Amino acid sequence: MDSAIRELAEAIWGQLVPGGSSNLDLALRAKLAIETNLLGRTTIPFGLDRLTDREAAAYLGCRAEMLNDRHRRWRHKIPEPYVIARQKFWRRSELDAWIEAQRQTGASDEN
């Protein structure tokens, strides 16, 4: 019985989570789900909006080394991180605004 339940759980999990998803991706998705579905608010508390350098890099689709390089952040106009206890954090909402600005700049460059 336990093996049947385990197989069923793994099959359901396989349908919910795309193949190759890392723990980092799952943590990021969980934060976004909490923010949008459970809180029902427009202002997001820093604790939920906060991304580590690895999470921010996964969110942006780049390497964490790029975010940790001040010159590269400045060149790409990426928002500056918040430093708390010597750790860098980014607000996802600020990264969203930056992504949207990049999209609009790219669209105007094409015209």
C-alpha positions as CSV (number, residue, x, y, z in Angstrom):
1,M,0.0,0.0,0.0
2,D,2.8,2.5,0.9
3,S,4.5,1.9,-2.4
4,A,1.3,2.5,-4.3
5,I,0.8,5.8,-2.5
6,R,4.4,6.8,-3.0
7,E,4.1,6.0,-6.8
8,L,0.9,8.0,-7.0
9,A,2.5,10.9,-5.1
10,E,5.5,10.9,-7.5
11,A,3.3,10.8,-10.5
12,I,1.3,13.8,-9.2
13,W,4.5,15.7,-8.4
14,G,5.8,14.9,-11.9
15,Q,2.7,16.6,-13.3
16,L,3.0,19.6,-11.0
17,V,6.7,20.3,-11.3
18,P,8.4,20.5,-14.7
19,G,11.3,18.1,-15.2
20,G,14.7,19.5,-14.2
21,S,13.3,22.0,-11.7
22,S,15.8,22.7,-9.0
23,N,15.1,23.4,-5.4
24,L,15.9,27.0,-6.1
25,D,13.3,27.2,-8.8
26,L,10.7,25.5,-6.5
27,A,11.5,28.0,-3.6
28,L,11.1,30.9,-6.0
29,R,7.8,29.6,-7.2
30,A,6.6,29.0,-3.7
31,K,7.4,32.6,-2.7
32,L,5.5,33.9,-5.8
33,A,2.5,31.7,-5.0
34,I,2.3,32.9,-1.5
35,E,2.5,36.5,-2.6
36,T,-0.1,36.3,-5.3
37,N,-2.5,33.7,-4.1
38,L,-2.6,33.8,-0.3
39,L,-1.8,37.3,0.7
40,G,-4.1,39.1,-1.8
41,R,-2.2,42.4,-1.4
42,T,-0.5,44.7,-3.7
43,T,2.3,45.8,-1.4
44,I,4.6,42.9,-0.8
45,P,6.5,42.6,2.5
46,F,10.3,42.7,2.1
47,G,10.6,39.1,3.5
48,L,8.5,37.7,0.6
49,D,9.8,40.1,-2.0
50,R,13.4,39.5,-1.1
51,L,15.6,37.3,-3.4
52,T,19.1,36.1,-2.7
53,D,21.7,36.5,-5.4
54,R,21.1,33.0,-6.6
55,E,17.3,33.4,-6.6
56,A,17.6,36.8,-8.4
57,A,19.9,35.3,-10.9
58,A,17.5,32.4,-11.6
59,Y,14.7,34.9,-11.8
60,L,16.6,37.0,-14.4
61,G,18.1,34.0,-16.2
62,C,21.7,35.0,-15.6
63,R,24.5,33.9,-13.4
64,A,24.9,35.1,-9.8
65,E,28.4,36.3,-10.6
66,M,26.9,39.0,-12.9
67,L,24.7,40.3,-10.1
68,N,27.7,40.4,-7.7
69,D,29.8,42.4,-10.2
70,R,29.1,46.1,-9.5
71,H,30.4,47.3,-12.8
72,R,28.2,44.9,-14.8
73,R,25.1,45.8,-12.7
74,W,25.9,49.5,-13.4
75,R,26.4,48.9,-17.1
76,H,23.1,47.0,-17.4
77,K,21.3,49.4,-15.0
78,I,20.2,46.5,-12.7
79,P,18.8,47.8,-9.4
80,E,21.3,47.8,-6.5
81,P,20.9,45.1,-3.9
82,Y,20.1,45.7,-0.3
83,V,22.9,44.6,2.0
84,I,21.8,43.0,5.3
85,A,24.4,41.4,7.5
86,R,26.9,41.3,4.6
87,Q,24.4,39.4,2.4
88,K,23.0,40.9,-0.8
89,F,19.2,40.8,-1.5
90,W,17.2,42.1,-4.4
91,R,13.5,43.1,-4.3
92,R,11.7,41.1,-6.9
93,S,9.3,44.0,-7.5
94,E,12.3,46.2,-8.4
95,L,13.6,43.6,-10.8
96,D,10.2,43.3,-12.3
97,A,10.2,47.1,-13.0
98,W,13.7,46.8,-14.5
99,I,12.6,43.9,-16.7
100,E,9.7,45.9,-17.9
101,A,11.9,49.0,-18.6
102,Q,14.3,46.7,-20.6
103,R,11.4,45.4,-22.6
104,Q,10.0,48.9,-23.4
105,T,13.5,50.1,-24.3
106,G,14.1,47.1,-26.6
107,A,10.7,47.7,-28.2
108,S,11.4,51.4,-28.9
109,D,14.9,50.4,-30.2
110,E,13.3,48.2,-32.8
111,N,11.0,51.0,-34.1
